[in-house]
Amino acid sequence: MAGRHRLLLENAQQLVLVCGRGEEYLLREAAASLAVLRDASLVVGLDGCIKAVGQADVIRNQFSGATFERIIDCSGKCVLPGLVDAHTHPVWAGDRVHEFAMKLAGASYMEIHQAGGGIHFTVEHTRKATEEELFNTFKHRLERMRRAGSTLIECKSGYGLNLETELKMLRVIERAKQSMDIGISSTYCGAHSVPKGKTVTEATDDIINNHLPKLKELKLSGEIHVNNIDVFCEKGVFDLDSTRRILQAGKDIGLQINFHGDELHPMKSAELGAELGAQAISHLEEVSDEGITAMARAKCAAVLLPTTAYILRLKQPQARKMLEEGVIVALGSDFNPNAYCFSMPMVMHLACVNMKMSMNEALAAATINAAYALGKSDTHGSIETGKQGDLVIINSSRWEHLIYQFGGHEALIDYVIVKGKVIYQNERCGTMSSY
């Protein structure tokens, strides 16, 4: 196939497709045996999409007359899909390292929250920060996430709790969407906590009557494009009725429902999400058996966050039970001031050790299933013809080293690629070449 193309990766020891037949997601049995090619190559076109995947000799013959902007010899290396982080809070100011010390001394999440710490501490600092300050720290965090292999990231607002600051955060996320080589799914999370001085009902009414109409207006004008709506459905925060009202109002203006549920107390959030047609629900440490059944039936993804359960010393989400019941299990880092982890390889490792997932299941959960949780599995999450050329190349003959080497991704990842363009290159691989 003659012509000019953006990228050729050739002679990979393992090329981990994850999916091979256009699946939207993988359930337990399919996730247990991922599609992997050996001695394989792939081509990404000038449009940033994958044009061909197959055995190295077949691709070599098929593209014998072609030219490429970049060729990378992957002999002895593994190629995987770019990782997808399905839950993050990366736009904020202030630092809560002092709260980590409080947690270690025995203070609970809600005790810190009620003492004026937690979300309200971050809200105070984020309201004071300029848009430029927020963008610069956000950009730095995204760059660290990319270096750890993440190429599609869900990014929430939620540290404003008033319309002005929520919009400031969403503009920062929109700016990164437009200016950085990384995929972003943006989430309005104005119902992250009840603002000081307001009741739950007043906060809910403000979101429905003021915040969401403004988001709809800005979407129509092309200024801000929000993908998802989120609510922290929790005892002492937004109750089930308020959560229902906000999520339904968000759905009515075209936002996907993707919210926090059943984290610290059983709230019947999973049942509510299934009823409303939620794309995904996060946390679920306290989910009921009925909620698990409802999510499986509704094809509502469970975004599990092993970092949060680890840092807050909560009981781990029931990943095994969810997988066995037919739930679509995805993973996220929950990066935020309370759970400071950029690394999806570390998240996968924790999922395997603490939630008893297999390495295959963890990789599926951090690729195709995480993409599904964001409504993006038609374009992301696997290495298949027609999908976006988002890829990670690791310096190992077996892909499992990305999970096995706990905290070792910085030495292991050679290249991170978005739309066929190298956006991170390990210094051992030479200098970055420009286009």
PyMOL commands that set and color helices and strands:
alter all, ss='L'
color gray80, all
select helices_A, chain A and resi 28-31+56-62+97-104+109-114+119-128+131-147+163-179+200-221+240-252+269-276+289-298+306-311+319-325+344-355+359-365+368-373+401-404+409-412+427-429
alter helices_A, ss='H'
color red, helices_A
select strands_A, chain A and resi 3-18+35-44+50-55+66-73+78-81+83-85+150-156+183-191+228-231+256-261+280-283+301-304+329-331+391-394+413-418+421-425
alter strands_A, ss='S'
color yellow, strands_A
deselect
rebuild
show_as cartoon
